[in-house]
Amino acid sequence: MYQPEIERISEELYFVAASPATRRLRTQAELLSQTDVPVLVTGEPGSGKSTAARLIHALSLRSSFPFMTVGCAALTADLLESELFGYDHGSGGGRIEGSVGKFEQCAKGTILLTEFEAMPPTVQVRLLKMLETGEIVRCSGQQPLRADVRVMVSTTNNLEQATVEKRVHEELFYRLSAFELRVPPMRERRDEIPLLLGHMMSRLSRRYGVPAPRLSSGLLEACQQYSWPGNLRELESFAKRYMAQPDESAAVRELRSSSAYGAVAKNENGGHTKSASGVLAAKGDSGSLRLVVRNAKGEAERAAIVEALEQTGWNRRAAARLLDVSYRGLLYKIQEYHLAPPGDLRRIFDSNRLGEGK
């Protein structure tokens, strides 16, 4: 069990490090924040790629300057080019008027280009030149302008394959893919679902002014067995439906009737994994998040306590230090989950239940 670290990114956006993998992700983000190199953020739809990019920006020296997001699939080639680079046009009398693009608007800040594989080839060439020279030229313009902006791109697809298929400029791919940050899908961070779901309910409760429904252990277990192919977006949609109609039996049936129920995540070595790999896109205030953390109960917490006790030979004081909780707090949890040591340690535990022994 890890004490979640709640980090505010913006007014309503928080990053929560609640597992070893999440802490590693945060460490990667911090390392990347110390440089201005382009970053490729990859992950499935709805997994939190934009939040990961915003975290890097928030940890960087550029954090007090703008962060902007531009979708590459939403505009035609001409519109995307003018949106990013701006446009110069004559107004008569030899005077030139300019339309400022996002690269100029985002001066000293960070820009995230989403769905990057959809960027038209002509715009890719202009972007590559900007990365090489640090300058841009507005559409229909001639005067080079300094472009002091950090570029990050995100994609749900395999950019390497897109490069092979000539949909992504090869040199641009190598520039962007030197530093990659992968955001894991929900099925690889099942143990954090109770925390995320509890937080979403808390936020929806405040928004709509209605009490948050109780999340039973049975419902949370069903949620953890579901693989959430839509990731955080799907989880939030589920939370909204349950808030509107808190019918636990119907909610569990809905999850169990899906083909996505019961799928088991695998790690890179092909083995099964049940550890959480990150909480991204957790929005709300830090006080409510801490409340959710304090109230979140379930198999994730129980398993972490058992693991710590086994590692310390059921030395409860040592286990409390390992878990970073108070000694009496751990004793309370041991009683709450009806935990007992195996073999010869049981007698010592029973005879000295609130003492300092092992």
N, C-alpha and C positions, 0 to 999 in steps of 0.2 A: 504494500500500500504506500503510495506516494502522496505527500501533501501537495495538492495542485497549486501551481504558481499562476496567479491571475495577472495578466499584463494588459493595460489599456493601450489600444492602438489609436482609436479616435473616439469621438463623442459616444458612439453606441457600438463600438467594435472592440472585442477583447480576444486575446489569445490565452488559452489555458494549457499549461504544461502539466499533464496529469499522468504521465507514464515515462519510462525510460526512453521510448522512441520519440515521444513528444519533446522531451528535453534535448535529445540529439537533433531533432528538427530545429529547435530554437537555437541550438549552438551553431548549426549550419547557417541559419539566417543571420546570426550575429557576425560570423566570419565573413559572409558575403556583404554585410552592411559596411564593412570597413574598407571596401574597394568600390570602384566605379565601373567594374566590368559588367557587360551585359549578362543577364541571367535567364535561363530557360526554365520555366516552371511547368511541370507536367503533372497530369493526373486525370482521373475520370471526370465527366461532367458532374457538377455539384459537389465536388470533394473539398473545395476550399482553396483553389489556386490563387484567386484574387486576394484572399486574406493572407496567404503566405507571402505574396508580393508586397502587400501593405506592411506586413511585419518587418520585412527587410528595410523598407523605406523608413519606418518608424524608428528603427534602431540606428539609422545612418545619420551622418552629419547633414543630410538633405532634409531631415524630418520636418524642419520649420518651413519648408518650401512646398509647392503644390505636388500632389499625387493625382495623376489623371489616368483614366482608362479609356481606350479606344477599341471598339470591336472591328476587326478587319473584315468580317463577313457581312457586316450590316450595310456597307456602302459600295457603290461602283468604283472602278479604278480611278476615274477622274475626281470623284467626290472625296475618296479617301486620300488621294494625293494632296488636294487643296486643304482638306481637314488637318492633315499632319504638317504640311510644309508652308501653308499660307498661299496667298495669291497677290500678285502685283497687277494693277491695271491703270491705264491712263485716264485722267479726268479732264483733259483739255489744257491748252496752254503749255504743254510739255511737262505738266506736273504728274507725278506718279503717286497713286494712292495704294496703300497696302492692306491686305486682309491677313491678320496674324493667325498663323496656324498653331496647332497644339504644341509643337516642339518649342515655339517661342513663348507661348503662354505658360509653359511648364518650366521656364528658365530656373536653373539650379535645383529643380525637383526631379521627380521620377515619373516616367510614363510606362504604362503597361499596355501592350498590344495583345489583345485576346484573340483566340481563334486564328493564330498567326499563319497556319497553313493555307488560309483563304486569302492572304494578301496577294494582290495581282503582281505579276513579274516586274512591271514597270516601276511599281512602288518599292519592290524589294531592291531594285538596283539603286534607287535614290537613297534608301535606308542604308545600304552597304556603303555608299559613298560618304554618308554622314558619319557613320561609325569609323571610317578610315581617316577622315579629315577633320572631324569635329565641327563641320560647317554645313549649312543648308543654303539652298537657293530657292526662293519662292517660285511657284508656278508662274510662268510668263515673266519672271524676273531675271536679272543678270548679276546683281550684287550679292556676293557671299555674306552670310550672316553667321555669327558665332552661335553654336548650338550646345550650350552647357546644360545637358539633360541626361539623366541615366535612363537607359532603355532596358526594359524587361519584356519578355514575350511569354505567352502561355498557350498551351495546346492540349487537346485531348487525344491527338493522334501521334503516330510515330513519324517524327520529322525526318529521321534518317531514311525511312522508306519513301517519304514525299520527295526527298532529295534525289533518290535513285530514279523516281518517276518524273524528275525534272519539274516538279511543282514548286520546289524551293531551291533558290540559288545556292549552289554548292558552297561557295566561299562564305556566303552569309550564314549558312548552316553551321560551318565550323566556328565562325565568330560567336554565334549565339549559344552553341551547345557546349562550349568549354566548361561552363559552370551550370550544372543542372540541379534543380531542387524538385524532388518528387514528393507529391502530396498523396498519401495513401488513401485508398477507398475505405468506406465504413466497415466493410466486411473484415478488414484487417485491424480494426480497433473496436471490437465488440464490447470489451470491458468498460469502455467509456460511455456507452449508450445510456446507462442510468443517469449519469451526470448531465449529458447533453439534453436528454429528454426532460429531466427535471428542470433544467434551466429554461428550456423552451416554454414549458408550462408556466413557469414563474413569470416569464416575460409576457406571454399571452394573457395571463391573469391580470397583470397590471394594465395592459393595453385595453382590454375589454371590460375591466372592472368587475370580473366575476371570480369566484374562488377557483383555485387550481384543483382539479380532481386528484384523488389519491392514486398513486402508482403502486399497485400491488407487486409482490415478488413474482407472482405468476405472469403478470403482464410484462414485467421487465425481462423475465426469462425468455418469453416469446419474442420480444423485441431483439434480444441478443442472439436468438437462433435464426433470425431473419437476416438476409445478406445485404439488404438496402441497395439495390442496383442504382437507385437514383441518388444515393449518398445523402448528404446533409439536407438537400432540398426535399427529398422524399421523406426524411425523418421529420422535418418541420411541417410538411403537409399532413402527416399522420398525427402530429401533435395538435394541429388546428382542428382536425376532424374529431379527435378524442375530446378536445376542450368543448366543442359544440355538442357532442353526444357521448358522454362518458359511460358507454356500455362496454364493460371489460370483456364480457363473453363474446360480443360481436367483434371487438377489436382483435382478440386472440384468434377467432375464426378467420378473420380477414387475412391475418399474417400467415396462419397455417395452411390456408387454401392456396397460397401462391407457390409457384415453382421455385421462388427465391428463398423459401423457408428450409432451414436445415442444412444449407450449404456450409462447408467448412473451409475457412481461409487457410492457405498454405504459405509458408515462408519461402525464401529464395532457394533453400536447400531441399524443398519438396516436403518438408515436415509440417505438421499442423502447428498453428500458432494461436494463442488466445490472448496475447498481450496487446494492450492498446497501443496505437501508433500516433496519436495526436488528437487534440481538440482544436479544430479550426472553425472560424466563422462563429464563435460563441459571442453573441451580442447581448448587451444588457449592462446593468451596473454591477460593480465589483461586490457590493454588499449582498445583492441577491445571489450572485454566483457563490459566494462563501456560504450562504445559507443552504444552497443546494448541495454544496460539497459536504457540509456538516450532516445534512439529513439523508444523503445518498447511502443506501444500504443494499446489500445483495451479495451475490457470489464473488464479485471482483474483490470486495473488501475482505470477505471471509477467507478467500484463497490466499490473499496477500498476508494475512495474519498467520495462517497455518504455515506458509512458506518461511516466514521470519522465525516462527517458533521452532520449526524443524532445523533451520540453519544454526540456531543458537542452542540446540539441545534442550529446548523448552526452558531456557533461562529467560524469564519474562522481563526482567529489567534490561537485559541485553537486547531482547526483541523490541522493547519499547524504544530504545535508543536507535535501533536499526530502522524502525518505522517512523521515527521522529514524532512520537506521541508521548503523552504522560504515562507513567507507570500505572496509576490507578485507572486511567482511561483505557489502557490495554486490558486490565483485569475486567473492567466492565464489558468490553467487547467479547472477551473470552467467555464470560457468563452468558451474554446475549446470544452468542452463536452456539452455546453448549459444546464448547471445545474441550477435549480432554487429551492428555498425553498418552502415548502408547506404552505398553509393556510396563517395565519397572518404574517408570517415571510417574505413573498414575497414582501410586500410593503417596508419594511425596506431594504431589499436587493437591490431593484430597485432604491431606492432613495439615496443609499450610496454605489454604486457598487464597488468603489475602496477605501472605507473608512475602519474604524476599527469596525464598528457595526456588529451586528449579522446578 
